[in-house]
Amino acid sequence: MSERDLQIETASLLKRLGWLAWHTPNEARAKQRRLEGARLGVLAGVPDWIILEPWMDADAGRAGLGIAVELKVGRNKTTPEQDRVLKQLTARGFLTCVCRSMSEFQRVLRYVNPRNGRRLA
């Protein structure tokens, strides 16, 4: 499965659940587009998914109001910018993670206590 395929599959699941979640495209490859994006407020390293639903890890005694998920497949690694943003989000109470498969993504979503009551089965 490619990272694009994983992105599409996770988008489909989140849409079916009706949770407040979005993907911010920030992968501009051309230098001019990157510069323009930076002027417009595009932040390098933003995770693939921001899910603004409450979460709770009862075992660890932690809870928060959002989850940030970076999707990677195979041997792909996070960039220094992605690591920095994930660390900043963790410091602000987000549950942050890197998921390499749909099963990992679904495992993370089990922590969510969605406002619409539609939990992952």
LODREN-131243 format. One record per residue (C-alpha): x, y, z; residue in three letters. Coordinates in pm, 1 decimal, always signed. Example, Ala and Ser with C-alpha at 12.3 -4.5 7.8 and 13.67 -1.06 7.14 Angstrom:
// LODREN-131243
<pt X="+1230.0" Y="-450.0" Z="+780.0" rest="ALA"/>
<pt X="+1367.0" Y="-106.0" Z="+714.0" rest="SER"/>
***
This chain:
// LODREN-131243
<pt X="+0.0" Y="+0.0" Z="+0.0" rest="MET"/>
<pt X="+129.2" Y="+345.2" Z="-88.4" rest="SER"/>
<pt X="+111.1" Y="+643.0" Z="+145.1" rest="GLU"/>
<pt X="-147.8" Y="+793.6" Z="-90.4" rest="ARG"/>
<pt X="-361.6" Y="+477.9" Z="-65.4" rest="ASP"/>
<pt X="-335.9" Y="+486.2" Z="+314.5" rest="LEU"/>
<pt X="-436.6" Y="+854.4" Z="+310.8" rest="GLN"/>
<pt X="-744.8" Y="+775.6" Z="+100.7" rest="ILE"/>
<pt X="-844.1" Y="+481.9" Z="+321.0" rest="GLU"/>
<pt X="-808.0" Y="+680.8" Z="+644.1" rest="THR"/>
<pt X="-1004.3" Y="+971.7" Z="+490.1" rest="ALA"/>
<pt X="-1287.6" Y="+736.9" Z="+401.6" rest="SER"/>
<pt X="-1303.4" Y="+595.9" Z="+754.2" rest="LEU"/>
<pt X="-1301.6" Y="+938.9" Z="+921.3" rest="LEU"/>
<pt X="-1572.2" Y="+1062.9" Z="+684.9" rest="LYS"/>
<pt X="-1794.2" Y="+762.5" Z="+769.4" rest="ARG"/>
<pt X="-1743.7" Y="+829.8" Z="+1141.3" rest="LEU"/>
<pt X="-1837.3" Y="+1196.0" Z="+1095.9" rest="GLY"/>
<pt X="-1561.7" Y="+1320.4" Z="+1323.1" rest="TRP"/>
<pt X="-1407.2" Y="+1666.7" Z="+1298.6" rest="LEU"/>
<pt X="-1084.4" Y="+1582.2" Z="+1118.4" rest="ALA"/>
<pt X="-886.3" Y="+1716.0" Z="+826.5" rest="TRP"/>
<pt X="-576.1" Y="+1675.7" Z="+615.4" rest="HIS"/>
<pt X="-371.1" Y="+1984.0" Z="+534.9" rest="THR"/>
<pt X="-178.4" Y="+1935.8" Z="+211.2" rest="PRO"/>
<pt X="+166.2" Y="+2089.5" Z="+248.7" rest="ASN"/>
<pt X="+382.2" Y="+1878.8" Z="+18.2" rest="GLU"/>
<pt X="+476.1" Y="+2144.4" Z="-239.8" rest="ALA"/>
<pt X="+787.9" Y="+2027.2" Z="-419.6" rest="ARG"/>
<pt X="+862.3" Y="+2330.3" Z="-636.5" rest="ALA"/>
<pt X="+1064.3" Y="+2596.6" Z="-457.4" rest="LYS"/>
<pt X="+835.1" Y="+2879.2" Z="-574.9" rest="GLN"/>
<pt X="+524.7" Y="+2700.1" Z="-438.8" rest="ARG"/>
<pt X="+699.9" Y="+2632.4" Z="-105.2" rest="ARG"/>
<pt X="+794.6" Y="+2998.8" Z="-72.2" rest="LEU"/>
<pt X="+442.4" Y="+3111.8" Z="-160.5" rest="GLU"/>
<pt X="+297.1" Y="+2858.5" Z="+84.4" rest="GLY"/>
<pt X="+523.5" Y="+2985.5" Z="+363.0" rest="ALA"/>
<pt X="+403.7" Y="+3342.2" Z="+299.1" rest="ARG"/>
<pt X="+44.0" Y="+3218.1" Z="+319.0" rest="LEU"/>
<pt X="+104.5" Y="+3044.0" Z="+652.1" rest="GLY"/>
<pt X="+171.5" Y="+2685.9" Z="+541.2" rest="VAL"/>
<pt X="+365.1" Y="+2513.3" Z="+818.2" rest="LEU"/>
<pt X="+621.7" Y="+2253.6" Z="+713.9" rest="ALA"/>
<pt X="+582.8" Y="+1929.8" Z="+905.1" rest="GLY"/>
<pt X="+208.8" Y="+1948.8" Z="+974.1" rest="VAL"/>
<pt X="+81.4" Y="+1593.5" Z="+1033.0" rest="PRO"/>
<pt X="-135.3" Y="+1419.6" Z="+775.7" rest="ASP"/>
<pt X="-436.6" Y="+1415.9" Z="+1009.4" rest="TRP"/>
<pt X="-560.7" Y="+1654.6" Z="+1274.5" rest="ILE"/>
<pt X="-856.2" Y="+1500.0" Z="+1456.5" rest="ILE"/>
<pt X="-1032.1" Y="+1742.6" Z="+1690.6" rest="LEU"/>
<pt X="-1215.0" Y="+1493.9" Z="+1906.2" rest="GLU"/>
<pt X="-1154.4" Y="+1421.7" Z="+2275.9" rest="PRO"/>
<pt X="-933.4" Y="+1124.6" Z="+2356.5" rest="TRP"/>
<pt X="-845.4" Y="+937.0" Z="+2672.3" rest="MET"/>
<pt X="-580.8" Y="+680.0" Z="+2761.6" rest="ASP"/>
<pt X="-714.5" Y="+543.9" Z="+3090.3" rest="ALA"/>
<pt X="-414.7" Y="+314.6" Z="+3138.5" rest="ASP"/>
<pt X="-171.6" Y="+606.7" Z="+3125.3" rest="ALA"/>
<pt X="-406.9" Y="+849.9" Z="+3301.7" rest="GLY"/>
<pt X="-390.1" Y="+1097.8" Z="+3014.5" rest="ARG"/>
<pt X="-653.8" Y="+1275.4" Z="+2810.2" rest="ALA"/>
<pt X="-673.9" Y="+1558.8" Z="+2560.3" rest="GLY"/>
<pt X="-876.9" Y="+1731.7" Z="+2293.6" rest="LEU"/>
<pt X="-707.4" Y="+1624.5" Z="+1972.8" rest="GLY"/>
<pt X="-502.8" Y="+1367.2" Z="+1789.6" rest="ILE"/>
<pt X="-231.3" Y="+1428.8" Z="+1529.5" rest="ALA"/>
<pt X="-138.7" Y="+1141.6" Z="+1299.9" rest="VAL"/>
<pt X="+148.3" Y="+1125.3" Z="+1053.6" rest="GLU"/>
<pt X="+112.1" Y="+848.2" Z="+795.6" rest="LEU"/>
<pt X="+419.7" Y="+663.0" Z="+670.9" rest="LYS"/>
<pt X="+461.7" Y="+337.8" Z="+482.3" rest="VAL"/>
<pt X="+753.0" Y="+102.2" Z="+438.5" rest="GLY"/>
<pt X="+1084.5" Y="+246.2" Z="+551.2" rest="ARG"/>
<pt X="+978.0" Y="+609.7" Z="+511.5" rest="ASN"/>
<pt X="+1080.5" Y="+817.7" Z="+811.7" rest="LYS"/>
<pt X="+949.3" Y="+1139.9" Z="+956.5" rest="THR"/>
<pt X="+1134.9" Y="+1456.7" Z="+864.6" rest="THR"/>
<pt X="+1292.4" Y="+1681.9" Z="+1127.3" rest="PRO"/>
<pt X="+1007.4" Y="+1929.3" Z="+1061.9" rest="GLU"/>
<pt X="+745.3" Y="+1658.8" Z="+1122.6" rest="GLN"/>
<pt X="+920.8" Y="+1550.4" Z="+1443.3" rest="ASP"/>
<pt X="+926.7" Y="+1913.5" Z="+1563.0" rest="ARG"/>
<pt X="+555.0" Y="+1972.2" Z="+1495.3" rest="VAL"/>
<pt X="+453.6" Y="+1640.3" Z="+1654.9" rest="LEU"/>
<pt X="+657.5" Y="+1732.6" Z="+1963.9" rest="LYS"/>
<pt X="+492.0" Y="+2076.4" Z="+1980.2" rest="GLN"/>
<pt X="+145.5" Y="+1919.9" Z="+1950.5" rest="LEU"/>
<pt X="+225.9" Y="+1666.9" Z="+2223.6" rest="THR"/>
<pt X="+329.1" Y="+1954.9" Z="+2451.8" rest="ALA"/>
<pt X="-13.2" Y="+2111.4" Z="+2387.3" rest="ARG"/>
<pt X="-208.3" Y="+1801.9" Z="+2489.8" rest="GLY"/>
<pt X="-249.8" Y="+1621.2" Z="+2159.4" rest="PHE"/>
<pt X="-208.8" Y="+1248.8" Z="+2129.9" rest="LEU"/>
<pt X="+48.4" Y="+1219.8" Z="+1851.3" rest="THR"/>
<pt X="+160.2" Y="+916.5" Z="+1656.0" rest="CYS"/>
<pt X="+304.0" Y="+781.7" Z="+1334.1" rest="VAL"/>
<pt X="+87.9" Y="+511.7" Z="+1173.6" rest="CYS"/>
<pt X="+223.2" Y="+274.7" Z="+910.1" rest="ARG"/>
<pt X="-93.9" Y="+78.4" Z="+837.0" rest="SER"/>
<pt X="-470.5" Y="+96.9" Z="+858.4" rest="MET"/>
<pt X="-467.9" Y="-134.9" Z="+1159.9" rest="SER"/>
<pt X="-231.0" Y="+100.6" Z="+1347.1" rest="GLU"/>
<pt X="-454.5" Y="+395.3" Z="+1256.0" rest="PHE"/>
<pt X="-763.8" Y="+212.7" Z="+1383.6" rest="GLN"/>
<pt X="-583.3" Y="+117.9" Z="+1706.3" rest="ARG"/>
<pt X="-514.9" Y="+488.2" Z="+1773.8" rest="VAL"/>
<pt X="-877.3" Y="+582.1" Z="+1699.9" rest="LEU"/>
<pt X="-993.7" Y="+354.2" Z="+1981.3" rest="ARG"/>
<pt X="-876.0" Y="+624.6" Z="+2225.2" rest="TYR"/>
<pt X="-1126.1" Y="+872.0" Z="+2077.5" rest="VAL"/>
<pt X="-1443.8" Y="+965.1" Z="+2265.6" rest="ASN"/>
<pt X="-1615.6" Y="+1148.3" Z="+1979.3" rest="PRO"/>
<pt X="-1863.6" Y="+1424.5" Z="+2043.8" rest="ARG"/>
<pt X="-2109.5" Y="+1267.5" Z="+1798.7" rest="ASN"/>
<pt X="-2100.1" Y="+934.0" Z="+1987.6" rest="GLY"/>
<pt X="-1998.7" Y="+738.2" Z="+1676.6" rest="ARG"/>
<pt X="-1708.0" Y="+531.8" Z="+1807.9" rest="ARG"/>
<pt X="-1493.8" Y="+302.1" Z="+1600.2" rest="LEU"/>
<pt X="-1652.5" Y="-44.2" Z="+1625.1" rest="ALA"/>
***
